[in-house]
Amino acid sequence: WQAYRDSIAGGRKPRVVTHELSVDRADGGAAYLAAHIVRTRYRGVDVLLCTLTDITARKQAEDKLREAREAADDANKAKSTFLATMSHEIRTPLNAIVGNLELMARAALPSTEQRRLQTVMSSSDALLRVINDVLDLSKAESNQMVLEAVPFDLRAVLLDVAAIFRPLAEAKRLVLECR
């Protein structure tokens, strides 16, 4: 009766009121019931007709899903922390390598050594970019990434993009005209 009265207290009168409740069992566990209550008449008297449905299995499944979601969230946080830590630990010595390579590039080296040095520098820079991207991803996943507003001239950007693609467009136009 109390569950039905509480549901109609706001002025609305739903046809069926559903109320979930837990009942302590003798073994120390709990059973969960869904009470479906409807107001009706029986032999000329207003009555509440109530059915009880055992929803214990559903509640246990919901609890397991919630626990699994929490475990997945914890695992994702651990992964992000690991990636951020490892990326930082790799980036620190890599910065020293890149710095030393830049110093070596200033020295007079034979052309074969210069080519090798350029290959190593290029590979180091690529690795550093990958590591920085992993760090950015870790920051984004952990809501630590800070976005900054940078003003720009949209017209200038569009003109730059058009200038970049103009030679390609003209080359395609020439190819099409030659056909």
C-alpha positions as CSV (number, residue, x, y, z in Angstrom):
1,W,0.0,0.0,0.0
2,Q,2.8,2.4,0.9
3,A,4.6,1.9,-2.5
4,Y,1.3,2.5,-4.3
5,R,0.5,5.6,-2.3
6,D,4.1,7.0,-2.8
7,S,3.8,6.6,-6.6
8,I,0.5,8.5,-6.8
9,A,1.5,11.2,-4.4
10,G,2.7,13.4,-7.3
11,G,-0.8,13.6,-8.7
12,R,-0.3,11.2,-11.5
13,K,-2.1,7.9,-11.4
14,P,-0.3,5.2,-13.3
15,R,-2.2,2.1,-14.3
16,V,0.4,-0.3,-12.9
17,V,2.9,0.6,-10.2
18,T,6.2,-1.4,-10.1
19,H,8.3,-1.4,-6.9
20,E,11.5,-3.4,-6.3
21,L,12.3,-4.6,-2.9
22,S,14.9,-6.8,-1.2
23,V,14.0,-9.5,1.3
24,D,16.6,-10.9,3.7
25,R,16.8,-14.7,3.4
26,A,17.5,-17.1,6.3
27,D,20.9,-18.0,4.9
28,G,22.1,-14.4,5.1
29,G,21.6,-13.6,1.4
30,A,19.0,-11.5,-0.2
31,A,16.2,-12.2,-2.6
32,Y,14.9,-9.4,-4.8
33,L,11.3,-9.0,-5.8
34,A,9.4,-6.8,-8.2
35,A,6.0,-5.9,-6.9
36,H,3.5,-5.0,-9.6
37,I,0.5,-3.2,-8.1
38,V,-2.7,-2.2,-9.8
39,R,-5.8,-0.6,-8.3
40,T,-9.0,-2.4,-9.2
41,R,-12.4,-3.5,-7.8
42,Y,-13.3,-6.8,-6.3
43,R,-16.9,-7.6,-5.3
44,G,-17.6,-3.9,-5.3
45,V,-14.7,-2.9,-3.1
46,D,-11.6,-0.9,-4.2
47,V,-8.6,-3.1,-3.8
48,L,-5.0,-3.3,-4.7
49,L,-4.0,-6.4,-6.7
50,C,-0.3,-7.2,-6.3
51,T,1.9,-9.8,-8.0
52,L,5.4,-10.6,-6.9
53,T,8.1,-11.7,-9.3
54,D,11.5,-13.0,-8.2
55,I,14.2,-10.8,-9.9
56,T,17.1,-12.1,-7.9
57,A,18.9,-13.5,-10.9
58,R,18.5,-10.3,-12.9
59,K,19.8,-8.2,-9.9
60,Q,22.8,-10.6,-9.6
61,A,23.5,-10.3,-13.3
62,E,23.3,-6.5,-13.1
63,D,25.8,-6.5,-10.1
64,K,28.2,-8.7,-12.1
65,L,27.9,-6.4,-15.1
66,R,28.6,-3.4,-12.9
67,E,31.6,-5.1,-11.4
68,A,32.9,-6.1,-14.9
69,R,32.5,-2.5,-16.1
70,E,34.4,-1.3,-13.1
71,A,37.2,-3.9,-13.7
72,A,37.4,-2.8,-17.3
73,D,37.6,0.8,-16.4
74,D,40.4,0.0,-13.9
75,A,42.3,-2.0,-16.5
76,N,41.9,0.8,-19.0
77,K,43.3,3.3,-16.4
78,A,46.2,1.0,-15.6
79,K,46.9,0.7,-19.4
80,S,46.9,4.4,-19.8
81,T,49.2,4.9,-16.8
82,F,51.6,2.2,-18.1
83,L,51.7,3.8,-21.6
84,A,52.3,7.2,-20.2
85,T,55.1,6.0,-17.9
86,M,56.8,3.9,-20.6
87,S,56.5,6.7,-23.2
88,H,58.1,9.1,-20.8
89,E,60.8,6.7,-19.8
90,I,61.7,6.0,-23.5
91,R,61.4,9.7,-24.5
92,T,63.9,10.9,-22.0
93,P,66.9,9.0,-23.3
94,L,65.7,9.4,-26.9
95,N,65.9,13.2,-26.5
96,A,69.5,12.8,-25.5
97,I,70.1,10.7,-28.6
98,V,68.4,13.2,-30.9
99,G,70.4,16.0,-29.3
100,N,73.7,14.2,-29.8
101,L,72.8,13.4,-33.4
102,E,72.1,17.1,-34.1
103,L,75.6,17.9,-32.7
104,M,77.2,15.2,-34.9
105,A,75.4,16.7,-37.9
106,R,77.3,19.9,-37.4
107,A,80.6,18.1,-37.7
108,A,82.3,17.7,-41.1
109,L,81.7,14.0,-42.0
110,P,82.3,12.1,-45.2
111,S,79.2,11.9,-47.4
112,T,78.5,8.2,-46.6
113,E,78.7,8.9,-42.9
114,Q,76.5,12.0,-43.4
115,R,73.8,9.8,-45.2
116,R,73.9,7.3,-42.3
117,L,73.6,10.1,-39.8
118,Q,70.6,11.5,-41.7
119,T,69.0,8.0,-41.7
120,V,69.5,7.7,-37.9
121,M,68.2,11.2,-37.3
122,S,65.1,10.6,-39.4
123,S,64.4,7.3,-37.6
124,S,64.9,8.9,-34.2
125,D,62.6,11.8,-35.1
126,A,59.9,9.3,-36.3
127,L,60.2,7.3,-33.0
128,L,60.0,10.5,-31.0
129,R,56.8,11.5,-32.8
130,V,55.3,8.1,-32.2
131,I,56.1,8.3,-28.5
132,N,54.7,11.8,-28.2
133,D,51.5,10.6,-29.9
134,V,51.2,7.8,-27.4
135,L,51.7,10.3,-24.6
136,D,49.0,12.5,-26.1
137,L,46.6,9.6,-26.4
138,S,47.3,8.7,-22.7
139,K,46.5,12.2,-21.7
140,A,43.3,12.3,-23.7
141,E,42.1,9.0,-22.2
142,S,42.8,10.2,-18.7
143,N,41.2,13.6,-19.3
144,Q,44.5,15.4,-18.7
145,M,44.9,16.9,-22.2
146,V,44.5,20.6,-22.2
147,L,43.1,22.2,-25.3
148,E,44.2,25.7,-26.2
149,A,42.5,28.2,-28.4
150,V,44.7,29.5,-31.1
151,P,43.4,32.3,-33.3
152,F,43.9,31.8,-37.0
153,D,42.9,33.4,-40.3
154,L,40.5,31.0,-42.1
155,R,40.9,32.8,-45.4
156,A,44.7,32.4,-45.2
157,V,44.4,28.7,-44.4
158,L,42.0,28.2,-47.4
159,L,44.4,30.1,-49.7
160,D,47.3,27.9,-48.4
161,V,45.3,24.7,-49.0
162,A,44.3,25.9,-52.5
163,A,48.0,26.7,-53.3
164,I,49.1,23.3,-52.1
165,F,46.5,21.4,-54.3
166,R,46.6,23.7,-57.3
167,P,49.5,21.9,-59.1
168,L,47.9,18.6,-58.5
169,A,44.6,19.9,-59.9
170,E,46.3,21.4,-62.9
171,A,48.2,18.2,-63.6
172,K,44.9,16.2,-63.5
173,R,43.3,18.7,-65.8
174,L,46.1,18.4,-68.3
175,V,45.9,14.6,-68.2
176,L,42.1,14.7,-68.8
177,E,42.5,17.2,-71.7
178,C,45.1,15.0,-73.4
179,R,42.8,12.0,-73.4
